[in-house]
Amino acid sequence: LGAEISTILADPALVVLGSATDELIAESLSSGLPDRGVAVEFGSFVGDGDGLVTIYRAATESSVATLELLDASSRIVLEAAAELRAAADRDAELSYLLAVALLLATLAAVVLASRFVVRPLRHLQRSVDALQTGELEEITLPVTGPIEAKAAALALQDAAEHFSHVTRQARALAAGDLDAEVLDHEVTGGLGGALQTAVGRLRSALAQQEEFRQRLAHEASHDGLTQIPNRNASMAQLQRSLARTQRSGSHLAVLFIDLDRFKDVNDHHGHQAGDSVLREVAHRLLSNVREGDHVGRLGGDEFMVVAEPVDGLDDAVELAERLMDALAVPIDASGIELIVGASIGIALADDTHLSGDELLRDADLAVYRAKQVGRNEIGICDEELRNQLAERADLSTAIRRAVDFDEFVVHYQPIVSSADGRVQEVEALVRWMRPGSDRPQPPSAFIDFAERSAMIIDIDRWVIDAVAAQLAQWQQGDIHRGIPVAINVSGRHLAHERFVDHVLEPLRRHGVDPGLVIVELTESALLDDLSSAGTKLRRLRDAGVRISIDDFGTGFTSLSHLRALPVDILKIDRSFTATAAVDPHEASIVKLIIETGHLLGASITAEGIETEHELQRLTMLGSDSLQGYYFDMPRPPESLAAPDTWTREPASTFATTTN
């Protein structure tokens, strides 16, 4: 195409035409353009015909050349297009071939990768999953694959072996088998060493924990002083023994052992000596029971033996006698020879299918009856005793009902001055208006029983509240206003942590002056915990309440004990006053008691005065006050006579007749 264009441009005619045209244009421009066109004359037009012919020819030749040029150009373009089309077809075909080849190469690469890379990696993934789920047998080393995959598989297999070993160690530790052989096997490598160290520390910690657990379990089930099973462990053993005997048809016996003189050991030789006695008693019981028998401590100086099996009652009694003989031998406590002895109650488990608690209750009841007979006795729980127990259960229910429904009443007995016979105070004495009974029940019908449980505290609180209400009522009148009232409280109540509040709260609630109240306790009740008793009684004394010790002379209270207590009144027991009136020796003892009380700053009341002779005799011995049926019996408040009616002649007027 470029060549054809050059040929056209070199055509002579076109060159001449172009040059003439250029000269004409230049000449016209040089002479300036006319304002209007010059008329063309024919002559000039004819004269220029040759030029026009020349121009025409040149144009014609130029047109022909142009057509030839166009034809050549078209032909060239078509040929070029055909060549391009053919080239494009070849390129497309090549592209298709290349694409197919690339696809085949890709498929081959995928197959190769799947065979040599993906499969090993999937194998590793399954091994990792197996390691996580603990299925260690599924972890294997891949045969083919990249070296990196093989290296990872080796590391994974090593970790799996470590993990398997640690798993076996962990299972041994979880099972508590601290002596398992697998725990002593060492694992190689850094990871193995670290795991082994961790397992060792865990093993040591578990060993310490197990030792601590065993120690706690032993302490929880054994008595800390004697190291024999405690009450809970003994009752559990009794239940197991009962289950065995019921399956086998055999019998067992429960022996309740209560030491006889243990309190004296603590009082006279101290608690350290008492602890030595308890340890020796436990040792002797263990040494004298049969193989398979159980020995336990119930608390305090009470022990129990579960004898399993026994042929019958005779077999159980024979064992009890052997134990009594062993405990009767003197005990050496730090160089001091002590004799305590024991009373034993026996309950036999036969075909009655009693529970462990019921058997122990029966044995306790049997030892209680044995102690009523005397020391070093054996009591047996039989059907008669069980009937008594049933009656006691009925009595317990009835007493609780009496407290809840106000079946108790309070009677009052005067206490008069030995100097002028005037009433100094009255003593409140509880009676039970039991439904179905035609007369009030005296304290002997229920107080002793109630004192064996917390029911006595409920009775005490009822009486204190009733007396406070009565005092508040008396203060509104003139007859009994200002007369103090003595209230008996039990030793069990004195041991209660809220004893002081139980006394003072009703007085505050009823608006009663504490100075009108005398708290009366038996001598023996004070000796159970002298220090605590002294603290509580001093709190009452500080509040204005006076303190009286009842039945003085029967509890063997030492002078040092009395000096430690805030005592205002000492009441001499009836057992002394009755004999002092007829026996000079007993009279000397009573006089010594009276003088001792006076030295301590306490006034003396002689109880149980029933005759004129007793009145005169106890007055001469120095009693400050007198109380008894001679003056009046206990009466309900509405029947209580006015104080003036009790006034009698001064004791000095009949002192001469006593002698």
C-alpha positions in Angstrom: 0.0 0.0 0.0 2.8 2.4 0.7 4.4 1.6 -2.6 1.2 2.3 -4.6 0.8 5.7 -2.9 4.4 6.6 -3.8 3.7 5.7 -7.4 0.6 7.9 -7.6 2.5 10.8 -6.0 5.2 10.5 -8.6 2.9 10.7 -11.6 4.2 13.5 -14.0 0.7 14.8 -14.9 -0.2 15.2 -11.3 3.1 16.9 -10.6 2.5 19.4 -13.5 -1.1 20.0 -12.4 0.0 20.6 -8.9 2.7 22.9 -9.8 0.5 25.0 -12.2 -2.1 25.2 -9.5 0.3 26.3 -7.0 1.7 29.0 -9.3 -1.7 30.3 -10.2 -2.7 30.5 -6.6 0.5 32.3 -5.7 0.2 34.8 -8.5 -3.3 35.6 -7.7 -2.4 36.2 -4.1 0.5 38.4 -4.9 -1.5 40.9 -7.1 -4.3 41.0 -4.6 -7.8 39.8 -4.9 -10.2 41.9 -7.0 -13.3 43.3 -5.5 -15.3 41.4 -8.1 -14.7 38.8 -10.5 -13.3 39.7 -14.0 -15.5 38.6 -16.9 -14.2 35.6 -18.8 -13.8 36.3 -22.4 -14.2 33.5 -24.9 -10.9 34.2 -26.6 -9.1 33.7 -23.4 -11.0 30.6 -22.6 -10.1 29.1 -26.0 -6.6 30.2 -25.7 -6.3 28.2 -22.5 -7.9 25.0 -24.0 -4.7 23.1 -24.1 -4.2 23.7 -20.4 -7.6 22.4 -19.7 -7.1 19.4 -21.8 -3.9 18.8 -19.9 -5.7 19.1 -16.6 -8.5 16.9 -17.8 -6.1 14.2 -18.9 -4.3 14.5 -15.7 -7.4 14.1 -13.7 -8.6 11.2 -15.8 -5.3 9.4 -15.4 -5.3 10.3 -11.8 -8.8 8.8 -11.4 -7.7 5.6 -13.1 -4.7 5.4 -10.9 -6.8 6.0 -7.9 -9.2 3.2 -8.9 -6.2 0.9 -9.5 -4.9 2.0 -6.1 -8.2 1.2 -4.4 -8.4 -2.1 -6.2 -4.9 -3.0 -5.1 -5.5 -1.8 -1.6 -8.7 -3.8 -1.3 -7.0 -6.9 -2.7 -4.1 -6.4 -0.2 -6.5 -5.9 2.7 -8.5 -9.0 1.8 -5.4 -11.0 1.5 -4.2 -9.6 4.8 -7.5 -10.4 6.4 -7.5 -13.9 5.1 -4.0 -14.3 6.4 -5.1 -12.9 9.8 -8.1 -15.2 9.9 -5.9 -18.1 9.1 -3.4 -17.0 11.8 -6.2 -16.5 14.2 -7.6 -20.0 13.5 -4.1 -21.4 14.0 -3.8 -19.4 17.3 -7.2 -20.5 18.5 -6.3 -24.1 17.7 -3.0 -23.7 19.5 -4.8 -22.1 22.5 -7.2 -25.0 22.7 -4.4 -27.4 22.6 -2.5 -25.4 25.3 -5.7 -25.3 27.4 -6.2 -29.0 27.1 -2.5 -29.6 27.9 -2.7 -27.3 30.9 -5.9 -29.1 32.1 -4.2 -32.4 31.8 -1.1 -31.1 33.5 -3.3 -29.7 36.4 -5.1 -33.0 36.7 -1.9 -34.8 36.8 -0.6 -32.3 39.5 -3.8 -32.8 41.5 -3.4 -36.6 41.3 0.3 -36.3 42.2 -0.5 -33.9 45.1 -3.2 -36.1 46.4 -0.9 -39.1 46.2 2.2 -37.6 47.7 0.9 -34.6 49.8 -2.8 -34.6 50.5 -3.1 -38.2 51.6 -0.2 -37.9 54.1 -1.7 -34.7 55.4 -5.1 -36.3 55.8 -3.4 -39.2 57.6 -1.8 -36.7 59.9 -5.1 -35.0 60.5 -6.7 -38.3 61.5 -3.8 -39.0 63.8 -4.2 -35.6 65.4 -8.0 -36.2 65.9 -7.2 -39.6 67.4 -4.7 -38.0 69.8 -7.4 -35.5 70.9 -10.0 -38.2 71.4 -7.5 -40.5 73.1 -7.8 -43.3 70.4 -4.0 -43.7 70.4 -4.1 -47.0 68.5 -5.3 -45.1 65.4 -2.0 -43.1 65.3 0.4 -44.6 62.7 3.3 -43.3 60.7 2.5 -42.5 57.0 4.5 -44.6 54.4 4.7 -42.0 51.6 4.6 -38.2 51.4 6.8 -35.2 51.8 9.7 -35.4 54.3 8.1 -32.7 56.3 4.9 -34.8 56.7 7.0 -37.7 57.8 8.8 -35.6 60.3 5.5 -34.3 61.7 4.2 -37.8 61.9 7.3 -39.0 63.8 6.8 -36.1 66.3 3.1 -36.9 66.5 3.8 -40.6 67.2 6.3 -39.7 69.8 3.8 -37.4 71.5 1.2 -40.1 71.3 3.5 -42.5 73.0 4.1 -39.9 75.8 0.5 -39.2 76.0 -0.4 -42.9 76.2 2.1 -43.4 79.0 0.9 -40.3 80.9 -2.7 -41.5 80.4 -1.9 -44.8 82.0 -0.2 -42.9 84.9 -3.2 -40.6 85.2 -5.6 -43.6 85.4 -3.4 -45.1 88.1 -3.5 -41.9 90.0 -7.2 -41.5 89.5 -7.7 -45.0 90.8 -5.6 -44.1 93.9 -3.0 -46.8 93.0 0.0 -44.7 94.0 2.2 -47.9 94.0 1.4 -48.8 90.4 4.4 -49.9 88.4 3.6 -47.5 85.5 4.2 -44.5 87.8 7.9 -45.5 88.1 8.6 -45.7 84.3 10.5 -42.8 82.9 9.8 -41.2 79.5 12.7 -40.0 77.3 12.9 -36.6 75.7 12.3 -33.1 76.8 8.5 -33.5 76.7 8.7 -36.9 78.4 10.9 -35.5 81.2 8.5 -32.6 81.8 5.5 -34.9 81.9 7.4 -37.2 84.2 8.2 -34.3 86.6 4.6 -33.2 86.5 3.4 -36.8 87.2 5.9 -37.1 90.1 4.6 -33.9 91.7 1.0 -34.9 91.2 1.8 -38.3 92.7 3.4 -36.7 95.7 0.5 -34.3 96.2 -2.0 -37.1 95.9 0.0 -39.2 98.4 -0.1 -36.3 100.9 -3.8 -35.8 100.2 -4.5 -39.4 100.7 -2.6 -39.4 103.9 -4.5 -36.3 105.1 -7.8 -37.9 104.0 -7.1 -41.1 105.9 -6.1 -39.0 109.0 -9.3 -37.0 108.7 -11.3 -40.1 108.2 -9.7 -41.7 111.3 -10.2 -38.6 113.4 -13.8 -38.4 112.2 -14.6 -42.0 113.2 -12.3 -42.4 116.2 -12.2 -40.8 119.7 -9.2 -38.5 119.9 -8.3 -39.5 123.5 -8.6 -43.3 123.5 -8.2 -43.8 119.7 -11.1 -46.3 119.6 -14.2 -45.8 117.4 -16.4 -42.9 118.5 -20.2 -42.9 118.8 -21.0 -42.4 115.1 -18.6 -45.1 114.0 -19.9 -47.5 116.7 -23.5 -47.0 115.7 -22.6 -47.6 112.0 -20.8 -50.8 113.1 -23.9 -51.8 115.1 -26.1 -51.3 112.1 -23.8 -53.5 109.9 -23.7 -56.2 112.6 -27.5 -56.2 112.9 -27.8 -56.6 109.1 -25.5 -59.6 109.2 -27.2 -61.3 112.2 -30.6 -60.8 110.6 -29.5 -62.5 107.4 -27.7 -65.4 109.2 -30.3 -65.8 112.0 -27.7 -65.4 114.7 -27.8 -63.0 117.8 -25.8 -60.1 119.0 -25.6 -58.2 122.3 -25.0 -54.6 123.0 -23.1 -53.8 126.3 -23.4 -50.3 127.7 -20.5 -49.7 130.1 -20.7 -46.7 132.5 -17.8 -46.1 134.8 -18.8 -45.8 138.5 -16.3 -43.5 140.2 -14.9 -41.5 137.3 -16.3 -38.2 138.5 -14.4 -38.6 141.7 -11.2 -39.0 139.7 -11.7 -35.7 137.9 -12.7 -33.9 141.1 -9.9 -35.1 143.3 -7.1 -35.8 140.9 -7.7 -33.6 137.9 -8.7 -34.1 134.3 -5.2 -35.3 133.3 -5.7 -38.3 135.7 -9.2 -38.8 134.3 -7.7 -38.9 130.7 -5.3 -41.6 131.8 -8.1 -43.6 133.3 -10.2 -43.4 130.1 -7.2 -44.5 128.0 -6.5 -47.5 130.2 -10.2 -48.4 130.3 -10.3 -48.5 126.5 -7.1 -50.6 126.4 -8.6 -53.1 128.9 -11.9 -53.4 127.0 -10.0 -54.1 123.8 -7.8 -56.7 125.5 -10.8 -58.6 127.1 -13.4 -58.8 124.3 -13.5 -61.6 121.9 -12.0 -61.5 118.4 -14.5 -59.7 116.1 -16.2 -57.8 118.9 -16.4 -54.0 118.6 -15.4 -51.5 121.3 -16.3 -47.9 121.0 -16.5 -44.8 123.2 -19.9 -43.1 123.4 -18.7 -40.0 125.2 -17.6 -39.0 128.7 -17.1 -42.1 130.8 -19.5 -44.3 128.7 -18.4 -47.1 126.4 -20.1 -49.7 124.3 -19.3 -53.2 123.1 -21.0 -54.9 120.2 -20.6 -58.7 120.8 -21.2 -60.6 117.6 -22.3 -63.3 117.5 -23.6 -64.6 120.9 -25.3 -67.8 121.7 -27.7 -66.2 124.1 -28.0 -64.1 127.2 -25.6 -66.3 129.2 -22.9 -65.7 126.6 -23.4 -61.9 126.9 -23.4 -62.0 130.7 -20.2 -64.0 130.7 -18.5 -61.3 128.6 -19.9 -58.5 130.8 -18.5 -60.2 133.9 -15.1 -60.6 132.3 -15.1 -56.9 131.4 -16.2 -55.9 135.0 -13.3 -58.0 136.5 -10.8 -56.3 134.2 -12.1 -52.8 135.1 -12.1 -53.5 138.8 -8.3 -53.8 138.9 -6.7 -50.5 140.2 -5.4 -48.2 137.5 -2.0 -46.5 137.8 -2.4 -42.8 136.8 1.0 -41.1 137.0 1.9 -43.0 140.2 -1.6 -42.7 141.7 -3.6 -45.9 142.1 -7.2 -45.4 141.2 -10.2 -47.7 141.4 -13.2 -46.9 139.2 -15.1 -50.0 138.3 -18.1 -50.1 136.0 -21.8 -50.9 135.7 -22.9 -52.7 132.5 -26.2 -52.8 130.8 -27.0 -55.6 128.3 -29.5 -55.5 125.4 -29.9 -58.7 123.3 -30.9 -58.5 119.6 -33.2 -61.5 119.0 -36.2 -61.9 116.8 -37.7 -58.5 117.7 -35.8 -56.8 114.9 -34.9 -53.7 116.9 -32.8 -51.0 115.3 -29.4 -50.0 116.5 -30.7 -46.9 118.3 -33.3 -49.0 120.1 -30.8 -51.6 121.2 -28.5 -48.9 122.6 -31.4 -47.2 124.3 -32.4 -50.6 125.9 -28.8 -51.1 127.1 -28.7 -47.6 128.5 -31.9 -48.2 130.4 -30.4 -51.5 131.7 -27.3 -49.8 133.0 -29.4 -47.1 134.6 -31.4 -49.8 136.5 -28.1 -51.5 137.5 -26.8 -48.2 139.0 -30.0 -47.9 141.0 -29.2 -51.2 142.6 -25.6 -50.2 143.3 -22.1 -50.1 141.8 -20.4 -52.8 139.8 -23.7 -54.4 138.7 -24.9 -55.9 135.5 -28.4 -54.9 134.3 -30.3 -56.8 131.6 -33.0 -55.2 129.4 -35.9 -57.6 129.5 -39.6 -57.3 128.5 -40.5 -55.8 131.9 -37.9 -53.1 131.4 -39.1 -52.4 127.8 -42.6 -51.9 129.2 -41.2 -49.4 131.6 -39.5 -47.8 128.7 -42.8 -47.5 126.9 -44.3 -46.0 130.0 -41.5 -43.5 130.1 -42.1 -42.6 126.4 -45.7 -41.9 127.3 -44.6 -39.8 130.2 -42.3 -37.8 128.0 -45.1 -37.0 125.6 -47.4 -36.1 128.5 -44.8 -33.8 130.0 -44.3 -32.0 126.8 -48.0 -31.6 126.5 -48.2 -30.3 130.0 -45.7 -27.5 129.2 -47.5 -26.6 126.0 -51.0 -26.5 127.6 -50.2 -25.1 131.0 -51.1 -28.2 133.0 -48.5 -27.3 135.7 -49.3 -25.2 138.7 -47.1 -23.6 141.3 -47.6 -24.1 145.1 -45.8 -22.1 147.7 -44.4 -23.1 151.1 -43.4 -20.5 153.7 -39.9 -20.2 155.2 -39.9 -18.6 158.6 -37.4 -16.8 160.8 -36.1 -18.9 163.7 -35.8 -15.7 165.7 -39.4 -14.4 165.6 -41.3 -16.9 163.5 -42.1 -14.3 160.8 -42.2 -15.3 157.2 -39.0 -14.4 155.4 -39.7 -15.9 151.9 -41.7 -18.7 150.2 -40.5 -21.5 148.1 -42.1 -22.2 144.7 -42.8 -25.9 144.2 -44.3 -27.2 140.9 -47.2 -29.6 140.7 -48.7 -31.3 137.7 -52.5 -31.3 137.2 -52.3 -34.3 134.9 -55.5 -35.1 133.0 -57.2 -38.1 134.4 -55.8 -37.7 137.9 -57.9 -36.6 140.8 -55.1 -34.9 142.6 -51.9 -32.9 141.6 -48.9 -35.0 140.8 -45.9 -34.2 143.1 -42.5 -33.5 141.6 -41.3 -37.0 142.4 -43.7 -38.3 139.7 -42.0 -36.4 136.8 -39.0 -34.2 137.8 -36.5 -37.1 138.1 -37.6 -38.3 134.7 -37.5 -34.8 133.1 -34.0 -34.2 134.5 -32.7 -37.0 132.2 -33.5 -34.8 129.2 -33.9 -31.2 128.1 -37.5 -31.3 129.2 -36.4 -30.1 132.7 -35.3 -26.8 131.1 -38.7 -26.3 129.6 -40.3 -27.0 133.0 -37.9 -24.6 134.7 -38.7 -21.8 132.3 -42.4 -22.4 132.7 -42.1 -22.2 136.5 -39.9 -19.0 136.4 -42.4 -17.3 134.1 -45.3 -18.4 136.4 -43.6 -17.1 139.5 -42.7 -13.8 137.8 -46.4 -13.4 136.9 -47.4 -14.2 140.5 -44.9 -11.8 142.0 -46.2 -9.0 139.7 -49.7 -9.8 140.8 -48.8 -9.8 144.5 -47.1 -6.4 144.2 -50.5 -5.0 143.2 -52.0 -6.0 146.6 -51.1 -5.6 150.3 -51.0 -9.2 151.7 -48.0 -10.7 150.1 -46.3 -7.7 148.7 -42.5 -7.7 149.1 -42.2 -11.4 150.0 -39.3 -13.1 148.1 -39.8 -16.4 146.2 -37.2 -19.1 146.0 -37.3 -21.0 142.6 -35.6 -24.4 142.1 -33.7 -24.8 138.9 -31.9 -27.9 137.6 -28.2 -28.5 137.1 -28.9 -29.2 133.4 -30.6 -25.8 133.1 -27.6 -24.2 134.9 -25.3 -25.7 132.2 -27.4 -24.1 129.4 -25.6 -21.2 127.7 -28.7 -18.9 128.1 -29.5 -19.8 131.7 -29.0 -16.2 133.0 -31.3 -14.8 130.2 -33.9 -17.5 131.0 -34.0 -16.2 134.6 -33.9 -12.4 134.0 -36.0 -12.1 130.9 -39.4 -13.1 132.5 -38.6 -10.7 135.4 -38.1 -7.8 133.0 -41.2 -8.8 131.0 -43.4 -8.8 134.1 -41.8 -5.8 135.7 -40.5 -7.8 138.8 -37.7 -6.6 141.0 -34.9 -9.2 140.8 -34.3 -8.7 144.6 -37.6 -10.6 145.1 -36.2 -13.8 143.5 -34.0 -16.5 145.0 -32.5 -19.0 142.6 -32.1 -22.3 144.4 -29.8 -25.0 143.1 -28.8 -28.4 144.5 -25.2 -28.8 145.7 -24.5 -31.6 143.3 -25.6 -29.5 140.3 -22.8 -27.0 141.0 -20.0 -29.5 140.9 -20.4 -30.5 137.2 -18.8 -27.3 136.0 -17.9 -25.1 139.0 -16.2 -22.4 137.0 -19.0 -21.9 134.6 -21.6 -22.1 137.4 -19.8 -19.4 139.4 -19.7 -17.1 136.4 -23.4 -17.4 135.7 -24.4 -17.1 139.4 -22.3 -14.0 139.8 -24.2 -12.4 136.8 -27.5 -13.2 138.5 -26.1 -11.8 141.8 -25.0 -8.6 140.0 -28.6 -8.2 138.7 -30.0 -8.4 142.3 -31.0 -12.1 142.4 -30.0 -14.0 145.5 -28.4 -17.5 145.4 -29.4 -20.5 147.5 -27.8 -23.9 147.7 -30.4 -26.6 148.4 -29.7 -30.0 150.1 -26.5 -28.8 151.5 -24.3 -31.5 153.1 -25.2 -34.2 150.6 -22.9 -33.2 147.7 -19.6 -33.2 149.5 -18.8 -29.6 148.4 -15.5 -28.6 149.8 -14.9 -25.3 151.6 -12.8 -24.0 148.6 -15.8 -24.7 146.3 -18.1 -22.7 148.5 -15.7 -19.8 148.6 -15.7 -19.6 144.8 -19.4 -19.3 144.6 -21.7 -16.3 145.3 -23.9 -18.0 148.0 -26.5 -16.1 150.1 -28.4 -19.0 151.6 -27.4 -22.6 152.6 -30.3 -25.0 153.1 -29.5 -28.1 155.3 -31.1 -31.3 153.9 -33.9 -33.1 155.8 -31.6 -36.1 156.3 -29.5 -34.0 158.7 -32.2 -32.1 160.4 -34.2 -35.2 161.3 -31.3 -37.0 162.9 -29.8 -33.9 164.5 -32.8 -33.6 166.7 -32.2 -37.1 168.3 -28.5 -37.9 167.8 -25.8 -35.7 169.5 -23.2 -36.8 167.0 -25.4 -35.7 164.0 -26.2 -32.5 165.9 -22.4 -31.7 166.1 -22.1 -32.2 162.3 -25.1 -29.9 161.7 -23.7 -27.3 164.0 -20.3 -27.5 162.1 -22.2 -27.0 158.8 -24.1 -24.0 160.2 -21.0 -22.4 161.5 -19.2 -23.0 158.2 -22.0 -21.3 156.3 -21.9 -18.4 158.7 -18.2 -18.0 158.2 -18.9 -17.7 154.4 -21.4 -15.0 155.0 -24.5 -17.1 154.2 -27.6 -17.5 156.2 -28.8 -21.1 157.1 -32.2 -22.6 156.5 -33.1 -26.0 158.0 -35.4 -28.0 155.8 -37.9 -30.7 156.8 -39.0 -29.3 160.1 -42.0 -31.4 161.1 -42.1 -31.3 164.9 -41.8 -28.8 167.7 -38.7 -30.7 168.9 -37.0 -30.4 165.6 -37.8 -26.7 165.5 -36.3 -26.1 168.9 -33.2 -28.2 168.2 -32.3 -26.7 164.9 -32.9 -23.2 166.3 -30.5 -23.9 169.1 -27.9 -25.2 166.7 -27.9 -21.8 164.9 -30.3 -22.1 162.0 -31.5 -18.7 160.8 -34.6 -19.9 159.0 -36.8 -23.0 159.2 -39.0 -24.7 156.6 -41.3 -27.7 156.8 -44.7 -29.2 157.3 -44.7 -28.0 160.9 -45.4 -24.5 159.6 -47.4 -25.2 156.5 -47.6 -27.5 153.5 -47.1 -26.1 149.9 -50.4 -24.4 148.8 -51.8 -22.8 145.7 -51.4 -19.0 145.7 -55.1 -18.4 146.3 -54.9 -20.7 149.4 -51.8 -19.1 150.8 -52.3 -17.7 154.2 -51.4 -14.2 155.1 -47.8 -13.9 156.5 -49.1 -12.8 159.9 -50.9 -16.1 160.5 -47.5 -17.9 160.5 -46.0 -15.7 163.2 -45.0 -17.8 166.2 -43.3 -17.2 169.5 -39.6 -16.3 169.3 -37.4 -19.3 169.6 -35.8 -18.0 172.7 -39.0 -18.5 174.6 -38.8 -22.3 174.2 -35.1 -22.8 174.1 -35.0 -24.1 177.7 -37.5 -26.8 176.9 -35.3 -28.2 174.1 -32.5 -29.0 176.3 
